[in-house]
Amino acid sequence: MPRFRAILDTMPAYKAGKAVVSADGRSHKLSSNESPYDPLPSVLEAVASAATRMHRYPDPAATELTEALAERYDVPAEHVALGAGSVTVAQQLFETVGEPGAEVIYAWRSFEAYPLLADLSGVTSVRVPLLDETHHLDAMADAITPNTRMIFVCNPNNPTGTVVRSAELTAFLDRVPENVLVVLDEAYREYVRDADVVDGLSVYRERPNVAVLRTFSKAYGLAGLRVGYLIGAEPVAAAVRKTMVPFAVNHLAQAAAVASLAAEDELLERVDAVVKERDRVRETLIAQGWTVPVTEANFVWIRLGERTLDFAGACAAEGVAVRPFAGEGARVSIGDPEANDTFLAAAAAFRNA
Ligand code: PMP
């Protein structure tokens, strides 16, 4: 029997959202915060064209995409680091600090990958419970020790959709030593409409120990191609690039991301439509009697406690896959209006049962 690292025995596997089908064949996947839209024709064309070069390795530096991002956000190209999805960039970040004794702080509950990546990289997770479904930044600052190497702030937070506002973020960052990296995970940034939520990029411009994590998976609709990026000061981006597996971002993904940046106006109109649906879904749920925190992402969070799995089961019977967190609540992505209506009907029926 080969011997594996002991940590693998205790690490739960990452649970990805799965589609479900109702008895009469309906299926709406609202469990992975994906874009409900089909790919844009211009992006499909770019991918088809890139596919003609699939017998060659991709550009390891993803030069065109890196430059397109640098131009889009008005940052030096040296401040951009790419990965195969932002979860891979997060993994690379853990690799940059991962040595025994190092501590990484994050809120809990938050993105499920953080504890897995922490365990894999050998760092110690310091989980700080949410307060009212929101990052408890004072407690997170209190948790800093001389061993703290990195802090994740997921803004908006997955799975609650809640945000950290500008003043509280500034007060928090003022308490973080300069040798601790703060990663603002902004996977859902494009869905934020609250003007009081600072754009992480303006924070990074002021503070070299703050880096921003973004993805093409959500607003840009490229979840299946796996491309995400970090924008951070040169030493941070350079460290992340060093931990990248060679050729991690394939050239279909690179081409699709470049084409998506070129088609950004069209994609952001879709985001506006999702935001409208999000607000409609939340208001309808509240009218049904559920408690749903204000969400700035492309999903809603319903705290259900012991009823969580029953709720998810009732949705599944209607062909709606949601993401349950047993004993806590369910995260439900915003889909197209038909999917949302099907979900809302299932939620109402569960409420009245
Ligand atoms: N960060 C957060 C907060 C997320 O919710 C997700 C996806 N669920 C990711 C990062 C990773 O997304 P991707 O790897 O597709 O870029």
Boltz pocket constraint, residues with backbone or C-beta under 6 A from the ligand:
constraints:
  - pocket:
      binder: B
      contacts: [[A, 32], [A, 33], [A, 84], [A, 85], [A, 86], [A, 87], [A, 88], [A, 111], [A, 154], [A, 156], [A, 157], [A, 158], [A, 185], [A, 187], [A, 214], [A, 215], [A, 216], [A, 217], [A, 223], [A, 226], [A, 227], [A, 228]]
      max_distance: 6.0
